[in-house]
Amino acid sequence: MIDRDPVQASEKLYKAAEEVVKALAQHYDLNDVLSRVEDRWTVIDLARAVAVIADKPGKWFEEAWDTANYLCAWGFHEAKLDSELFRRRLLDIERMVQEAQKITGAVRVRNN
């Protein structure tokens, strides 16, 4: 999908990062954030969760979240990133997903 449609790939990668933040917020029982969230997370809710979560695995997590936001803004909404620029950011989000799987004990599901 990266070569065919980097816009959609950017959105999907951002969504993966967003789901990581939500899962880790639940895993770490971030009640101050979770109590405000019902069915809809705001940008502020996500940012607050990331700030707390990043204290656990390290600063790289917050930086990876910034990368996800960059992909959402410039890759999806503005459609300015080509496949090469997209690939340069892919590893940050992959690391978020892999670390979250380790932390939560989640099983990796692979799409073929």
FENRA-V41198 format. One line per field, one symbol per residue. ss: DSSP state (H for helix, E for strand, C for the rest). Layout:
# FENRA-V41198
ss=???
This chain:
# FENRA-V41198
ss=CCCCCHHHHHHHHHHHHHHHHHHHHHHCCCHHHHCCCCCCCCHHHHHHHHHHHHHHHCHHHHHHHHHHHHHHHHHHHCCCCCHHHHHHHHHHHHHHHHHHHHHHCCCCCCCC
